[in-house]
Amino acid sequence: MNKSLTLQDVCILKDGVPLIEVNHTIQAGEVLTIMGPSGVGKSTLLSFITGTLPSAFLGTGQILLDSADITQKPPHARPIGILFQDDLLFPHMSVGANLAFGMPPGGSKTERRAKIDAGLRDVDLEGFADRDPATLSGGQKARVALMRMLLSNPRALLLDEAFSRLDADLRTQVRDLVFKTARERELPVLMVTHDAEDANAAGGKIIELRTLSKA
Ligand SMILES: Nc1ncnc2c1ncn2[C@@H]1O[C@H](COP(=O)(O)OP(=O)(O)OP(=O)(O)O)[C@@H](O)[C@H]1O
């Protein structure tokens, strides 16, 4: 199977007027960075990929995940993980319950707990399952949010300004962890950012979106 995410002749229109166009394939472990001015349509493009495009827009073209066309699938049938800048953990649930939230159903209680414990080890948070999220540092919360997304078994990752609220050191740490994990799990990554350092760290192709027309 060819592990990849393809945006084939994708065009987002508002009121019948094309806003942005993208035509690109992201291979497993690769990062495609999308930059461009505020309001150009970067987040809207991500919502088209996750199947949550607001009704004010129309998306045309195809989205292929591992060569299969998912353009018409409902959001829950698209195995795509997304991380936002404000990926808040559910405050009324333990860290372990937050992680369980993203996991597909199935397996015994013991098996599910083993997956949570292994996930926590992967992000250097061994033993944190019973902790209250309020007692975690910003970096620890970011790592739990990353693992919650990964435990849903995504086959591609979308990052929407995912590192922008983290301070410099933490930003480098969490960003490196995300890219390393994507390479290890052979996940294509599409990253939206305003930050040139994020783009350089990704090391992949950078697309600068420009407004096709004022809608
Ligand atoms: N739900 C919506 N309904 C109508 N218009 C919207 C909606 N969401 C966003 N827009 C508009 O669509 C355009 C694209 O918005 P989008 O959030 O995709 O831009 P962006 O490139 O991600 O911007 P930023 O870099 O500031 O996050 C903007 O003009 C925005 O005002």
PDBQT file of the ligand as one rigid body, heavy atoms in Angstrom, charges set to zero:
ROOT
HETATM    1  N1  LIG A 301     -17.376  29.190   9.111  1.00  0.00    +0.000 N 
HETATM    2  C1  LIG A 301     -17.067  30.183   8.245  1.00  0.00    +0.000 A 
HETATM    3  N2  LIG A 301     -18.030  30.747   7.497  1.00  0.00    +0.000 NA
HETATM    4  C2  LIG A 301     -17.745  31.766   6.632  1.00  0.00    +0.000 A 
HETATM    5  N3  LIG A 301     -16.500  32.253   6.450  1.00  0.00    +0.000 NA
HETATM    6  C3  LIG A 301     -15.503  31.728   7.167  1.00  0.00    +0.000 A 
HETATM    7  C4  LIG A 301     -15.729  30.661   8.098  1.00  0.00    +0.000 A 
HETATM    8  N4  LIG A 301     -14.540  30.332   8.662  1.00  0.00    +0.000 NA
HETATM    9  C5  LIG A 301     -13.615  31.164   8.111  1.00  0.00    +0.000 A 
HETATM   10  N5  LIG A 301     -14.183  31.999   7.221  1.00  0.00    +0.000 N 
HETATM   11  C6  LIG A 301     -13.503  33.002   6.378  1.00  0.00    +0.000 C 
HETATM   12  O1  LIG A 301     -12.808  32.283   5.365  1.00  0.00    +0.000 OA
HETATM   13  C7  LIG A 301     -11.526  32.839   5.121  1.00  0.00    +0.000 C 
HETATM   14  C8  LIG A 301     -10.452  31.794   5.385  1.00  0.00    +0.000 C 
HETATM   15  O2  LIG A 301     -10.386  31.525   6.797  1.00  0.00    +0.000 OA
HETATM   16  P1  LIG A 301      -9.276  30.543   7.416  1.00  0.00    +0.000 P 
HETATM   17  O3  LIG A 301      -9.559  30.438   8.882  1.00  0.00    +0.000 OA
HETATM   18  O4  LIG A 301      -9.230  29.309   6.629  1.00  0.00    +0.000 OA
HETATM   19  O5  LIG A 301      -7.940  31.381   7.163  1.00  0.00    +0.000 OA
HETATM   20  P2  LIG A 301      -6.445  31.063   7.655  1.00  0.00    +0.000 P 
HETATM   21  O6  LIG A 301      -5.580  31.178   6.433  1.00  0.00    +0.000 OA
HETATM   22  O7  LIG A 301      -6.400  29.780   8.401  1.00  0.00    +0.000 OA
HETATM   23  O8  LIG A 301      -6.188  32.297   8.608  1.00  0.00    +0.000 OA
HETATM   24  P3  LIG A 301      -5.256  32.460   9.949  1.00  0.00    +0.000 P 
HETATM   25  O9  LIG A 301      -3.836  32.367   9.446  1.00  0.00    +0.000 OA
HETATM   26  O10 LIG A 301      -5.602  33.819  10.446  1.00  0.00    +0.000 OA
HETATM   27  O11 LIG A 301      -5.652  31.358  10.890  1.00  0.00    +0.000 OA
HETATM   28  C9  LIG A 301     -11.444  34.071   6.012  1.00  0.00    +0.000 C 
HETATM   29  O12 LIG A 301     -11.829  35.177   5.241  1.00  0.00    +0.000 OA
HETATM   30  C10 LIG A 301     -12.444  33.801   7.119  1.00  0.00    +0.000 C 
HETATM   31  O13 LIG A 301     -12.967  35.002   7.615  1.00  0.00    +0.000 OA
ENDROOT
TORSDOF 0
